[in-house]
Structures are given as C-alpha cells and as structure tokens.
Amino acid sequence: MSTHTPPAAPPLLDGIRVLDLTNVLAGPFAGYQLALHGADVLKVELPESGDLARQLGADRALSEDLLGASFLAQNAGKRSLTLNLKHESGRDVLLRAVREHDVLLENFRPGVMDRLGVGWEVLRRANPRLIYCAVSGFGQIGPLRARPAYDQIVQGLSGMMSVTGTAEVNPLRAGFPVADTLGGMAAAYAVAAALVRRERTGAGAFLDVSMLEAALTAMGWVTSNYLITGRPPRPMGNENFTAAPSGTFRTADGHLNIAANRQQQFATLCRLIGREDLLDDSRFAHPADRRAHRERLREEIEQALSSRTAKEWEEVLSDAGVPAARVLSVPEALGLEQLAARDFVRSLPFPGGRDRPLRVLGSPVHIDGEPATTAEPPPLLGEHTDQVLAELGYSPEEIDTFKKTGAV
C-alpha cells in the first residue's frame, strides 16, 4: 500500500492579484479576506502618510510610527506601494499595474477616481478582464451617493441603532464597527463571485457595494418582518423578539444567554433548573404566551439560575441540547479553547523587526481541514515600492526619478 501523501491544494485565490487602494476599515477588511485566501494583495498608499488607519489605534507610539493597531489588524499578507495619483507618473504606474492585476478595490467617495483620471472606463480599457470593486457608504448612484459615511453614520441611517438597546436606553450603536465589516465582507464575496464569472466568460465586472444596503441586509428578520407584515420593530435590549425564553439571564456570578426557542428546549430547560411547574402554567404553555409574559418568565428562570454559576449552567444546558453560553468579555472570548483549536488567533512577526509577536485574527473559514491564513505581517509604508516597480518593468533610473518628482 502506498503511503504517499498527496500534495496540499493551493489556496483558493492562489495566483489572483489585487490592487487595494482602500483606507481605514471596510475596504481594507475586504482586501484582508482576499489575502487570507491566498490572493497577492498590493496595497496602494499615499506617500508619507499612507492609509489613515496607520495613525489609528490604542497604542499611540505605534500610531506615530504609522503602524496603528487599526492598520495592523486588517493588512497582514499585503505588500505596500506608495503612489501619488495626483501626479501624472503616478497614474501611469497605476495603469501599468492594472494591466497585470485581476482586481482593484477602492473606497473613495463616488466620482473621486474619475476626477483623478483613473475611473472605471479608463481602467477597463487598460484591462477588459479587470474586476473593479467600489465600496462606499451609499453606493455609486442615488441622492446620497456623494455624502461622507463612517460606520456610525451607516448604523444610524440603516435603522440598526433604532433597534439596539432598550426603550430607556435608545438609540444605541453597536460597540464595534459592524457596518464597516459587513460592507467589507460583502465586497470580498462579490469579488469572489465575479472571479468565478470571469473564469467562465472572460468578462470583467464593475462591483458597486453599498455599506448602507449591506447593513440592512444583515438585519434579517428585523427588516423582513416590517416589509412583510408592516409591523415596525422596537428595541428590546437582550431579548429575542421571535421567542421566549430567549435572551440574557442573570446567574450566581454573571450573565448567561439562553435560546430555548423550541418547545422541547423549553421543557428541557424547565426540568434542568428544577421548575417543571412552569410547563403547566397557563402564562407559559404556548410560545405566544411566553412572548406575551416574557418578563414574568424571566423572573422565574433567573430565580432558579441563581443557584449555580454561568459556566456551570452553560455546560449543563448545552449538554442537554438547550442553546446556552456565557456572556464573555473580549479578552475572555479570544482566550476560548475553541478558537485555539481552530488556530483562529494567529501570531505573526511584528513589522519593522520589533521583538514581539503580532496577534491578529485569521479567517473564519477552514479549507480542506486547514485554516485560511497568511504568514506575512502587515507592510511598512512603501516597504515594497521598489520591488513592485521593478516587477512592473521600471528601471532603477526611472524609479529614482519617480521618487525625486513625488510620483511615489
């Protein structure tokens, strides 16, 4: 019997070359997802300052060194080319690079690339197979197209904030940039889909990604219930409006999420907490009754849960088929054994040779049993400029001229 082990398959996007002209989060997040799946992502940045995210994050010293934590989180596996697109030679370099690349990502306001002279119509002539992905707050058309948009603006305008919090504490933004990351994930998905079509037809694509629409899409039942039934949603704190008991409950030492949405799960919950009498209570007999009396049901359940810790209840309930888990802090969540088993938090060399590891999140996707990842750290600003220009066919003398004239 042969013991030969077949060679590992290449990454899903092996051989795909991406120009990443994006800044801060939504666009860089999209580029990072592509890099995790093996794409060669070239980050095109402004000379001297680079991506604004290089100056953002909790560590001031890193930000002053243009290695802000916000940048480090979303740019591993990329190379950095500095390019001044307001300079004619800078635009010429971009056009030459476009001919050699499969994808271009940008998240400028609509119209900026056209004003620079390197919009979609120009770039598609240079490379008809190009997949051009524009990520913006509201999309390339419509009355809001030219407005500036950050995550919080989109959270508010999408209705997300109107259904977050409670009636007493509302509106409330999510505590993380959910609209940015949703927009970035939608962009990465669209690029992957466009690559499949191009493989079949040879046709490039112009992808117009709206963060506002990505946010509304992700709200799921909140939007569909209104569209289909006409019932506007309301903020319900940690409660799930579709079922009860389904929310966050106090235990002896902390909070526990329980989602006993099915009748059998509710029956099992009542048995395990020693309150089988709740099954015969007319207020809780039917799912609709439980929703109508959710606050009273919460009081009864929390009284029983007070006898044990959140971790103990998590194990007891989960083992019996009742969805339940503690409410953890971010450090606690990142320390879960589950994430360690899947190698989700990765350690990379720190850019610039600092004597410390750089810990970043990988991809939530495993391919053929292995995590999608990159071994390369985020780049220093312009770290690969000379290398990339040489790859594009420029001579050392031309590269030197670009630097002297401010094109790179």
N, C-alpha and C positions, 0 to 999 in steps of 0.2 A: 504494500500500500504506500502510495506517495505521501510524504509529509510536507510537500512543497506548499508554502503559504502564498496565495495569490497576492500580487501587489495591491496596495491600497489604491482605491479610486481617487482621482484628483478632486480638489474642492469643487463645489457646484458651479462657481463662477470663474474657475481657472481659465486664464487667457483673456478675460474681459478687462478692458482698460477704461477707467473712469476719470474724467476731469471734474474735480469737485471745487466749484467756485463759491461755495456757500459759507455762511457765517453763523456763529453763535450755537444754535441747537437743532432746529427742525431739519435743515439741510445737512449739516454735519452728521446728525444721527442717521439719516438715510445713507450717507456715504459710508459710515461705520458699519452698518448692517451689511452692505455690499462687500466691504473689506473682510469682514468676518467669514464670508462665504468664498473668499479666495480671489476677489477682484483686485487688480492693481489700481489703487486709487491715488491719483495725483492731486494734492490739494494746492490750488492756485490762490495765492495770498498777496495782499498789498505789501510792497516793500516797506521795511522799517517797523510797521505796526502789526500786520497780519490779521488773522481772524480776531474779532473783538473778544471772543471767548478766551483768548490768551491772557487777557487782563482781568478775567473774572474768576471768582472762587474764594474759598475761606482762608487761604494762605496768602497773605499779602506779599511775602517775599517771592513766592512762585509767580504771582501775577506780575510783579515788577520785572521778572526775568522772562516775561512772555511765555510762561508755562503754567498759566492759571489752571486750577483744578477743573474748571468747567471745560476747558480745552482738552486736557489730558483724558477726560472721561469718554470723549467721542471721536478721538482721532488716532487711535492706535492702528498700526498697519498701513498708514498712509505715508506718502512722500510729500515734501513741500517744495514748491516752486514759487518764487516771488515774481510778480508780473504787474506792471503798471498798464492797465488797459486804456488809460487816457493818452498813452504815448503810442505813436504810430507803430514803432518797432514792437512794442508790447502786444498790440493787436495782431501784428504779423506772426509773432511767435504763437499766439493762441490759435490762429487759423492753421498754422502748420501742425500744431498738436492735435487739433480737431480731426485732421485727416488720418491720424494714427490711432485715434481713440474710438471707442464704441458708444460711450455715454457721456453727456455733460449735465451736471447738476448745478442749478443756481437758485438762490432765494432772494434776489433783488426785488424791489418793487416792480410791478409790470411796467415795461417800457424802458427800463434802465439799459438793458443790453442793446436794444435798438438804438438808443441815443449814443451809446459807445461805438456803434458801427459793427457790432458782432452779435446781432439778434438771430433769431431762428432762420429767417430767409437767407441771410448771408452764410450761416454755418451749414445749412442743408445743401447749399451749392458746393461748399467745400467737401462735404461728406454726406451723400444722399442716404447712407446707411446709419447716420447718427441718430441716437435716441437722446432727445433733449428734454430734460425734466425740470420744469419751473415750479418751485414751491413758494407759495405766497399766502398771505393771511386770508384773502378772499377770492383768489382766482384771477385769471387774466382778463375776464370780461365782467361787466356789471358795474353799477354805480359806486360800489365800494372799492373797486379794483386798485385805485391809487392810494388808498389810505394806509398809513403805517400800522403794523399789527405786531404786538408781542403776545406771549402766551396768555397773560391775564386779560388782555383785551378780548381775545377769542373766547376764553372761558366765560366772560360776562355776556358777550353778544350771542353766543350759542345757546344760552339758557342753562348751561351747566351750573353756574353759580346760584341760579334761582331754585334749584332742587337740592342744593348741598347745604347741610346744616339743619337747624330746626326752625320752627316758626319764630322762636325767640332770638335765635342767632342765625340770621339770613339776610342778605346773600352771603355766601362764603365760598372762597376759591379753594380748589383742591391744593393740598400742601406740596405739590410737585408740578412741574410743567407738563401737564397731561396733554394739552392741545399741541404743543410743540412735538412731543414724542409720537403722538398719533399721526400728525402730519408727516413726520419723517418716516414712520413705518409704512404709511400709505404710499409715499414716494418710492421707497425701496421695492414694495410689492409691484407697483406699476412698472418700474424699470425691469424687474424680472419678467413680468408678463410680456412687455414689449420685446425683450430679447428673444423670447420664445417665438413670437410672431415673425421677427426678423429672420430667425433661423429658417422658417418655413417659406417666407416670401421675399426676403431680401430688403424689405421696406423699413426705413427708419420711422421715427414717431416723435410727435410733439406732445408731451405729457404736461397737463395743467392741473396741479394739485392745490386744492383749497384747504387750508387748515380749518376754516370755519365748517366746511362740509364734512371733513374727517371727524371733527368733534361731534357734530350732530349725528353722524352715522354711528359713532361709538356709544351713543346714549341709548340705543336699543329700544327696550320696552317703554322707556320714558317718552320718546318721540312717537313710537308706533301706537301706543295707547291713545295719545291725543289725536293722531291722524285718523285712526280707525273709529274711535268711539266719541271723539270730541271732548273728552274729559281732561282738563289741564292737570299736570302733575303738581305736587306740593312738596316742600321739604319735609322729610320725615326722620332726619337725623340718621341713626344707625339701623333703623327699621327697614325691612324689605316690604314694599307696598304690595307685593304679589302674594305674600304668605305670612302666617304666624303660627308658631313662634319662629321667627327668622330675623335675627338681629344680634345685638351685643348685650351680654348679660354679666352682671357682677357675680364674682365667686368669692371665696375666702381671701384671696390675695391679689386678684386682678380681674381683667375682663376676658370674656370668652365669647367668640362668635359661634352661634348655633343656627343651622338652617334645616330645621325639621319640616320641610315643605310637604312631604307626603304623609298620608295618614299613618302608614306603618312606622315611619320615622317618629312621628309624634307619639305613637303608642309605646315605642321602644324607649323614647326619652322619658316619658312619664314613669315607666317601670323602673328604669335605672336610677332615677332621682327619688324613688320611693313615693311617687304621687300618682298612682294609678287611679285614684279617685277623680282626677281631672278628666279622665276619659268619659266619666258618667255625668259630668257637669254640663248642663244644657248650654251654658255660655260658650263651651269649647268643643261641642260634639262635632260640628261641621266646620270645614275650613273657612267658610264665610263668617261663621260665628266667632271663630278665633280671631279673624281680622278685625271684626267689629269690637271685640273686647280685648285687644292686644295688650293694653296697659295693665288690666287686671291679671291677665295670664302671665305677663312679665313678673309681676309682684309675687305670684305663687311660685314660679320657677326659680326666681332669684333667692327666695327664702330657702328652698331646698338646696340650691347650689352653694350656699354659704357654708356648707359643712365640709367642703374639700377645696383644694387649690385648682386654679385654672388648668395647670398641667395635668393633674390627676383626672379632671373631668374630660379633658381633651382625649386622653388615652382611652378612658372607659367608653365614652360615647363613640369615638371614631371606630374603635374595635368592634362595636356593635352595629355599625352601619349608619350612624347618625352623623352627618357632616358637622364637625366642630373643631375649632382651633383657637389658640390663644391670640390675643391682640399684642403683637410684639413691637418693640422699638426697632428703628432701622439697624442699629448695631446688633441687636438680638437676631433679627431676620437674616442679616448677612452671615451670622455665625451658625445658621442651621446646618445640621449634618446632611440634610437632604441636598443642599446646594454644594457642599463639599463632595458628596458622592458623584455629582454630575459635573464637577470641575467648573462651576459657573463663575466663580470669582477667580480671576487669573492674576498671576504675578509676572510682570514684565520688567526688563531693565529700565531704569529711570533715564529719560532723555538727558543728554548733557553729561553723562557719566557720574551722576550723583550716587553716593554709596548707600542706596536704599532701594527696595523694590517698589514698583508702581503697581498698585492693585486696581484692576478695572473689571467691569462686568463683561462677560462673553455673550454669546448668542443663546437665546432660549431654545435653540434647535440643535438636536443631535442628528448627524447623518451617518448612516451605517454603523450606529453604535458609538460614534465619536462626536465630541462637541465641536461645533463650528467655531474656529478661533483664529487668531493671528499671533505670531511670535514676536512681531516687531513693535517697538514702542512708538508713541506719537513723535512726530518730527520736530526738531528745532526749526525756527522760522528760516525758510530758504535753504535748509540743510541740503537739499538735493538739486538746487538750481543748476549748478554747473553740470552735474551728471545728466539731468534731463535735457538740457540744451544740447549737450554733446550727442545724446541719443537721437535728438531731432535733426542732427546733421550740421549744427553750427560749429564753426572753427573756434579755437581758443581766442583768436583775434576778434572775431565777431562777438563772442561772449564778453570779452573785456570792454568792447565798445558799448554793448548793452548796459553794462554796469556804470560806465562813465556818464552815459546820457540819461540814466534813471529809468530805462525801459524795464530793468529787472532789479 
